[in-house]
Amino acid sequence: MKGDAVTVHQAPPEASPRAARAPEPLPPFPFPGSSYRGPAPAYARLRAERPVVRVGTAGGGHAWLVTRHADVRAVLEDPRFSRAAMYAPGAPRFSGLFQAPPGMIVSLDPPDHTRLRALAAQAFSPGRIEGMRPRVRELAGGLLRDLEPEADRGEPVDLVARFAAPLAMAVICELLGVPGEDRGRFHTWVRRFADLSAPEEQAVEARESLGAYIAALVAAGRAAPAASPGSADDVLSALAAARLGEDRLSEEELIGLGYTLLGAGFDSSAGQIANFALTLLAHHPELWRRLGEHPEEVPAAVEELLRTVNLNADDTSGLPRIATEDVPLGGTVVPAGDAVFVSFASANRDEAVFTDPGHLDPVRAENPHLAFGHGIHRCLGAPLARLELSVALEELTRRFPGARLAVPAAEVPWRTGDVNHNPLTLPVELRRSTS
């Protein structure tokens, strides 16, 4: 039934049998209380008491929620939990949650996924991604140089509009071969596509506009590679040229990969650049200054920020799986046909895996976080995301070691209804000196 609450039963303490508490109801999933600082408070209790729990969903119906690191990994490794089955007739539907269109790489199971992943991986070689570092640094440096006059006058700047969003958009557009003059339209379409609170017609219209644009890029590249907008060494052109014997990506598959790159390469990257800056400036200013003096420590700090800063607005990937048979998991059995959500944010706070998991430790030695997922659907663009986040932090902290928030952290406005935790604005005083 719609809005069904699910109870978590707790055994009474051995020393005091009468201290047993009444079953505590869970609110419908997604739980309230999630923020960029961590998942909703209910997850700590679930990890301790019921790591795999049946929850009612806000749109009606029910699903299973997986909260511990080991169980999340088990779901992502087990072919009996199917992504493709979410698109079968009669599969559960969850209103208010993002669902990737069918046919995208994140929506497929093997062998279709295996084939698509093998072709797509050819465009994401380590050499190609690392080769982008100088250009990403050039883009970041140019954006920050433009902010220096305001910084010198002591005027706050919006780090979202003036740095995080344009940097992420520039990188993804160059990745796809999108001309500079079209980036404004691209940005509008992506924002509308990611807004879950807007009418569905808006998202459909934005998706169709993006699809038509990417299709035109693909068609132009194949018809006249030397003269097309994507004729440079961009990833979309590399994807179009990828081969497995005689096999290659179809136009529809290329468009789907374009969508995937947009979601991960723009919205997620822009959000996390801003989230990382907010986290450091509001809660760890000493680490901001230290990274400016020791850029060699940025990669490890990025890994810890990826673990502790919660990107997902619903504390999960938002992409459920369907159990294709009864599957034992976490001390219970998930019945065939039921949907399963895995919480990466909760798994990244698992006390069984991370010492003092609520503490941001920028030199944490062992950090098997799941920010990029796990298994066959592990984020294909993870190396590029790491590069972009690292360069952004290196340039920000080096150029403006004395930066500070221009408003209290509690007054930073957030986009509502988005797939991710995205600040609407981030007013920052960019100071070149710590004095």
C-alpha positions as CSV (number, residue, x, y, z in Angstrom):
1,M,0.0,0.0,0.0
2,K,1.1,3.5,-0.6
3,G,3.2,5.0,2.1
4,D,3.5,1.7,4.0
5,A,6.0,2.0,6.9
6,V,8.4,-0.9,7.5
7,T,9.4,-1.7,11.1
8,V,12.9,-2.7,12.3
9,H,12.8,-5.0,15.3
10,Q,15.5,-4.7,17.9
11,A,16.3,-7.4,20.4
12,P,16.3,-6.3,24.1
13,P,19.6,-5.8,25.8
14,E,20.7,-9.0,27.6
15,A,21.2,-7.2,30.9
16,S,17.8,-5.5,30.9
17,P,15.0,-7.5,29.2
18,R,12.4,-4.9,30.1
19,A,14.3,-2.3,28.2
20,A,13.1,-3.7,24.9
21,R,11.8,-0.9,22.6
22,A,8.8,-1.0,20.4
23,P,9.5,-1.6,16.8
24,E,10.7,1.7,15.2
25,P,8.9,2.5,11.9
26,L,10.9,3.6,8.9
27,P,9.6,6.5,6.8
28,P,9.0,5.7,3.1
29,F,12.1,5.4,0.9
30,P,13.9,7.7,0.0
31,F,14.4,8.6,3.7
32,P,14.4,12.3,4.8
33,G,17.6,13.8,6.3
34,S,20.1,13.0,3.5
35,S,22.6,15.8,2.7
36,Y,25.9,16.3,1.0
37,R,27.5,15.6,4.5
38,G,26.2,12.0,4.6
39,P,23.2,9.7,4.2
40,A,20.0,9.9,6.2
41,P,20.4,9.0,9.9
42,A,18.3,5.9,9.5
43,Y,21.1,4.1,7.6
44,A,23.4,3.7,10.7
45,R,20.6,1.9,12.5
46,L,19.8,-0.3,9.5
47,R,23.5,-1.3,9.1
48,A,23.5,-2.4,12.7
49,E,20.1,-4.1,12.9
50,R,18.7,-5.0,9.5
51,P,21.3,-4.5,6.7
52,V,18.9,-5.8,4.1
53,V,15.4,-4.4,4.8
54,R,12.1,-4.3,3.0
55,V,10.9,-0.6,2.7
56,G,7.8,1.1,1.5
57,T,8.4,3.6,-1.2
58,A,7.2,7.2,-1.4
59,G,5.3,6.5,-4.6
60,G,3.7,3.3,-3.3
61,G,4.8,-0.3,-3.4
62,H,7.9,-1.6,-1.8
63,A,11.5,-2.5,-2.4
64,W,14.6,-3.9,-0.6
65,L,17.3,-1.6,0.6
66,V,20.9,-2.8,1.1
67,T,23.1,-0.8,3.4
68,R,26.3,-2.7,4.3
69,H,29.4,-2.6,2.2
70,A,29.8,-6.3,1.8
71,D,26.1,-6.8,0.9
72,V,26.2,-3.9,-1.6
73,R,29.2,-5.5,-3.3
74,A,27.4,-8.9,-3.3
75,V,24.4,-7.4,-5.1
76,L,26.6,-5.7,-7.7
77,E,28.5,-8.9,-8.4
78,D,25.5,-11.2,-8.6
79,P,23.9,-11.7,-12.1
80,R,20.7,-12.7,-10.4
81,F,20.1,-9.0,-9.6
82,S,19.2,-7.7,-13.0
83,R,19.2,-4.1,-14.3
84,A,17.6,-5.0,-17.6
85,A,14.6,-6.7,-15.8
86,M,13.6,-3.2,-14.6
87,Y,12.3,-2.5,-18.1
88,A,10.3,-5.7,-18.5
89,P,6.5,-5.5,-18.6
90,G,5.1,-5.5,-15.1
91,A,8.3,-4.5,-13.4
92,P,8.0,-2.2,-10.4
93,R,7.9,1.5,-11.0
94,F,9.1,4.2,-8.6
95,S,7.8,7.7,-9.1
96,G,10.1,10.6,-8.2
97,L,13.3,8.6,-8.7
98,F,15.5,8.8,-11.8
99,Q,15.4,5.9,-14.1
100,A,17.8,5.7,-17.0
101,P,16.2,5.1,-20.4
102,P,16.3,1.5,-21.7
103,G,19.2,0.5,-23.9
104,M,21.8,2.7,-22.1
105,I,24.9,0.9,-20.8
106,V,23.7,1.2,-17.2
107,S,20.4,-0.4,-18.2
108,L,21.8,-3.6,-19.7
109,D,22.9,-7.1,-18.5
110,P,25.4,-9.4,-20.1
111,P,25.9,-10.3,-22.9
112,D,24.6,-7.0,-24.2
113,H,26.3,-5.0,-21.5
114,T,29.6,-7.0,-22.1
115,R,29.7,-6.1,-25.8
116,L,28.8,-2.4,-25.2
117,R,31.3,-2.0,-22.4
118,A,34.1,-3.6,-24.5
119,L,33.5,-1.2,-27.3
120,A,33.1,1.8,-25.1
121,A,36.3,1.0,-23.1
122,Q,38.3,1.5,-26.3
123,A,37.6,5.3,-26.1
124,F,38.6,5.5,-22.4
125,S,42.2,4.2,-22.5
126,P,44.4,5.3,-19.6
127,G,46.6,7.1,-22.1
128,R,43.7,9.1,-23.6
129,I,42.4,10.1,-20.2
130,E,45.8,11.1,-18.8
131,G,46.4,13.0,-22.0
132,M,43.5,15.3,-21.1
133,R,45.2,16.6,-17.9
134,P,47.0,19.6,-19.5
135,R,43.8,20.7,-21.2
136,V,41.6,20.3,-18.1
137,R,44.3,22.3,-16.1
138,E,44.3,25.0,-18.8
139,L,40.5,25.3,-18.7
140,A,40.4,25.4,-14.9
141,G,43.2,28.0,-14.8
142,G,41.5,30.2,-17.4
143,L,38.3,30.2,-15.4
144,L,40.1,31.1,-12.1
145,R,42.2,33.8,-13.7
146,D,38.9,35.5,-14.8
147,L,37.9,35.6,-11.1
148,E,41.1,37.3,-9.9
149,P,39.9,41.0,-10.3
150,E,36.8,40.2,-8.1
151,A,39.0,38.3,-5.7
152,D,41.4,41.3,-5.4
153,R,38.5,43.6,-4.7
154,G,37.2,41.3,-2.0
155,E,34.0,40.6,-3.9
156,P,32.3,37.2,-3.4
157,V,32.0,35.0,-6.5
158,D,29.6,32.2,-7.2
159,L,31.8,29.2,-7.5
160,V,29.0,27.1,-9.1
161,A,28.2,29.5,-11.9
162,R,31.7,30.8,-12.4
163,F,33.9,27.7,-12.0
164,A,32.3,24.3,-11.2
165,A,29.6,24.3,-13.8
166,P,31.5,25.9,-16.7
167,L,34.6,23.7,-16.1
168,A,32.5,20.5,-16.1
169,M,30.6,21.7,-19.1
170,A,33.7,22.6,-21.0
171,V,35.3,19.2,-20.3
172,I,32.3,17.2,-21.3
173,C,31.7,19.3,-24.5
174,E,35.3,18.8,-25.6
175,L,35.0,15.2,-24.8
176,L,31.9,14.9,-27.1
177,G,33.1,17.4,-29.7
178,V,30.5,20.0,-29.0
179,P,31.4,23.4,-30.4
180,G,31.7,26.2,-27.8
181,E,28.8,28.2,-29.2
182,D,26.4,25.3,-28.4
183,R,27.4,24.9,-24.8
184,G,24.6,27.2,-23.4
185,R,21.9,25.1,-25.0
186,F,23.6,21.9,-23.9
187,H,23.7,23.2,-20.3
188,T,20.0,24.0,-20.4
189,W,19.0,20.6,-21.7
190,V,21.1,18.7,-19.1
191,R,19.7,20.7,-16.2
192,R,16.1,20.1,-17.3
193,F,16.9,16.4,-17.8
194,A,18.2,16.1,-14.3
195,D,15.3,17.9,-12.5
196,L,13.0,15.3,-11.1
197,S,10.7,17.8,-9.6
198,A,9.7,19.3,-12.9
199,P,6.9,18.0,-15.1
200,E,7.8,14.8,-16.9
201,E,7.2,16.5,-20.3
202,Q,10.1,18.9,-19.6
203,A,12.5,16.0,-19.1
204,V,11.2,14.2,-22.2
205,E,11.6,17.3,-24.3
206,A,15.2,17.9,-23.0
207,R,16.1,14.2,-23.5
208,E,14.8,14.4,-27.1
209,S,16.7,17.6,-27.8
210,L,19.9,16.1,-26.4
211,G,19.4,12.9,-28.4
212,A,18.8,14.8,-31.6
213,Y,21.9,16.9,-31.1
214,I,24.2,14.0,-30.3
215,A,22.7,12.1,-33.3
216,A,23.7,15.0,-35.5
217,L,27.2,15.0,-34.1
218,V,27.5,11.3,-34.8
219,A,26.1,11.5,-38.3
220,A,28.4,14.4,-39.2
221,G,31.4,12.6,-37.8
222,R,30.7,9.5,-39.8
223,A,29.9,11.4,-43.0
224,A,32.8,13.8,-43.1
225,P,35.2,13.0,-40.2
226,A,37.8,15.6,-41.3
227,A,35.3,18.5,-41.2
228,S,32.9,17.5,-38.4
229,P,32.7,19.3,-35.1
230,G,33.8,16.1,-33.4
231,S,36.7,15.5,-35.8
232,A,39.3,16.3,-33.2
233,D,40.6,13.6,-30.8
234,D,37.3,13.6,-28.9
235,V,35.8,10.5,-27.3
236,L,32.6,10.5,-29.3
237,S,34.7,10.2,-32.5
238,A,36.7,7.4,-30.8
239,L,33.5,5.6,-29.8
240,A,32.2,5.8,-33.4
241,A,35.5,4.3,-34.6
242,A,35.6,1.5,-32.0
243,R,35.5,-2.0,-33.4
244,L,35.3,-5.6,-32.1
245,G,36.1,-7.5,-35.3
246,E,33.3,-6.4,-37.7
247,D,31.1,-5.2,-34.8
248,R,30.8,-1.5,-34.0
249,L,28.4,0.8,-32.0
250,S,25.1,1.7,-33.6
251,E,23.9,5.2,-33.8
252,E,21.4,4.5,-31.0
253,E,24.1,3.1,-28.8
254,L,26.4,6.1,-29.4
255,I,23.5,8.4,-28.4
256,G,23.0,6.4,-25.3
257,L,26.6,6.6,-24.4
258,G,26.5,10.3,-25.0
259,Y,23.7,10.5,-22.4
260,T,25.7,8.5,-19.9
261,L,28.8,10.7,-20.4
262,L,26.6,13.8,-19.9
263,G,25.2,12.6,-16.6
264,A,28.5,11.5,-15.2
265,G,30.7,14.1,-16.9
266,F,28.7,17.2,-16.3
267,D,26.0,17.0,-13.6
268,S,27.9,14.7,-11.2
269,S,31.3,16.4,-11.8
270,A,30.0,20.0,-11.4
271,G,28.1,18.9,-8.2
272,Q,31.1,17.3,-6.6
273,I,33.5,20.1,-7.4
274,A,31.1,22.5,-5.6
275,N,30.4,19.9,-2.8
276,F,34.1,19.3,-2.2
277,A,34.8,23.1,-2.0
278,L,31.9,23.6,0.4
279,T,33.0,20.7,2.6
280,L,36.6,21.9,2.9
281,L,35.8,25.6,3.3
282,A,33.0,25.1,5.8
283,H,34.3,22.2,7.8
284,H,38.0,21.6,7.1
285,P,39.6,25.0,6.2
286,E,43.0,23.8,7.5
287,L,42.9,21.0,4.9
288,W,42.1,23.5,2.1
289,R,45.3,25.4,3.1
290,R,47.4,22.3,3.4
291,L,46.4,21.0,-0.1
292,G,47.4,24.4,-1.5
293,E,50.9,23.9,-0.1
294,H,51.1,20.1,-0.8
295,P,49.3,19.3,-4.1
296,E,50.8,15.8,-4.1
297,E,48.3,15.1,-1.3
298,V,45.3,16.0,-3.4
299,P,44.7,12.6,-5.0
300,A,44.3,10.8,-1.6
301,A,42.2,13.6,-0.3
302,V,39.9,13.3,-3.4
303,E,39.4,9.6,-2.6
304,E,38.4,10.4,1.0
305,L,36.1,13.2,-0.2
306,L,34.5,10.8,-2.7
307,R,33.8,8.4,0.2
308,T,32.5,11.0,2.7
309,V,30.7,13.6,0.5
310,N,27.3,12.2,-0.5
311,L,26.5,13.0,-4.1
312,N,23.2,11.0,-4.4
313,A,20.1,12.8,-3.3
314,D,18.4,9.6,-2.4
315,D,21.5,8.0,-0.9
316,T,21.6,5.3,-3.6
317,S,22.5,5.2,-7.2
318,G,18.8,5.6,-8.0
319,L,19.1,2.6,-10.3
320,P,17.3,-0.4,-8.8
321,R,17.8,-4.0,-9.8
322,I,15.3,-6.9,-10.0
323,A,15.9,-10.3,-8.3
324,T,15.4,-12.9,-11.0
325,E,15.1,-15.6,-8.4
326,D,14.9,-15.9,-4.7
327,V,18.3,-14.8,-3.4
328,P,19.7,-15.1,0.1
329,L,21.2,-11.9,1.2
330,G,22.3,-10.3,4.5
331,G,20.4,-12.8,6.6
332,T,17.2,-12.7,4.7
333,V,15.9,-13.8,1.3
334,V,15.0,-11.3,-1.5
335,P,12.1,-12.8,-3.4
336,A,12.1,-13.2,-7.2
337,G,10.6,-10.2,-8.9
338,D,11.3,-7.7,-6.1
339,A,13.3,-4.5,-6.7
340,V,16.5,-3.9,-4.8
341,F,18.2,-0.5,-4.1
342,V,21.8,-0.4,-2.9
343,S,23.0,2.5,-0.8
344,F,26.5,3.6,-1.8
345,A,26.4,6.4,0.7
346,S,25.7,4.0,3.5
347,A,28.2,1.4,2.4
348,N,30.9,4.2,2.4
349,R,30.1,4.7,6.1
350,D,30.3,1.0,7.1
351,E,32.0,0.6,10.4
352,A,33.1,-2.9,9.5
353,V,35.2,-1.5,6.6
354,F,36.3,2.0,7.5
355,T,37.8,3.0,10.9
356,D,36.0,6.0,12.3
357,P,33.9,6.2,9.1
358,G,32.3,9.6,9.9
359,H,35.8,11.2,10.1
360,L,37.3,12.7,7.0
361,D,40.9,11.3,6.9
362,P,42.7,12.8,3.9
363,V,45.5,10.2,4.2
364,R,43.4,7.1,4.8
365,A,45.6,4.2,3.7
366,E,42.8,1.7,2.8
367,N,39.9,3.3,1.1
368,P,37.7,0.8,-0.9
369,H,34.8,3.3,-1.3
370,L,32.0,2.6,-3.7
371,A,31.5,6.2,-5.0
372,F,31.9,4.9,-8.6
373,G,30.0,1.7,-8.0
374,H,31.4,-1.8,-8.3
375,G,31.3,-4.8,-10.6
376,I,30.4,-4.7,-14.3
377,H,28.6,-1.4,-14.0
378,R,31.5,0.4,-12.3
379,C,31.6,3.9,-13.7
380,L,33.5,3.9,-17.0
381,G,34.4,7.5,-16.6
382,A,35.9,7.2,-13.1
383,P,39.5,8.0,-14.3
384,L,38.3,11.2,-15.9
385,A,36.2,12.2,-12.9
386,R,39.2,11.7,-10.6
387,L,41.4,13.7,-12.9
388,E,38.9,16.6,-13.1
389,L,38.2,16.7,-9.4
390,S,41.9,16.6,-8.6
391,V,42.8,19.4,-11.0
392,A,39.9,21.5,-9.8
393,L,41.1,21.2,-6.2
394,E,44.7,21.7,-7.0
395,E,44.0,24.9,-8.9
396,L,41.6,26.3,-6.4
397,T,43.7,25.7,-3.3
398,R,47.0,26.7,-4.9
399,R,45.6,30.0,-6.3
400,F,43.4,31.0,-3.4
401,P,44.8,29.5,-0.2
402,G,42.8,32.0,1.9
403,A,39.4,31.4,0.4
404,R,36.4,31.3,2.7
405,L,32.7,31.0,2.4
406,A,30.9,34.4,2.0
407,V,27.8,33.1,3.8
408,P,27.3,30.6,6.6
409,A,27.2,27.0,5.3
410,A,23.6,26.6,6.5
411,E,22.6,29.4,4.1
412,V,23.9,27.9,0.9
413,P,20.9,27.2,-1.3
414,W,20.4,23.8,-2.9
415,R,18.6,22.6,-6.0
416,T,15.5,20.8,-5.1
417,G,14.2,17.7,-6.8
418,D,17.6,16.9,-8.4
419,V,19.2,13.5,-8.9
420,N,22.2,14.7,-7.0
421,H,23.0,17.1,-4.1
422,N,23.8,20.2,-6.1
423,P,24.3,23.7,-4.6
424,L,22.3,26.3,-6.5
425,T,25.0,28.9,-5.7
426,L,28.2,28.8,-3.6
427,P,29.3,32.4,-2.7
428,V,33.0,32.4,-1.9
429,E,35.6,35.1,-1.1
430,L,38.6,34.0,-3.1
431,R,41.7,35.2,-1.3
432,R,45.2,34.8,-2.7
433,S,46.7,35.0,0.8
434,T,45.9,33.3,4.1
435,S,46.7,36.6,6.0
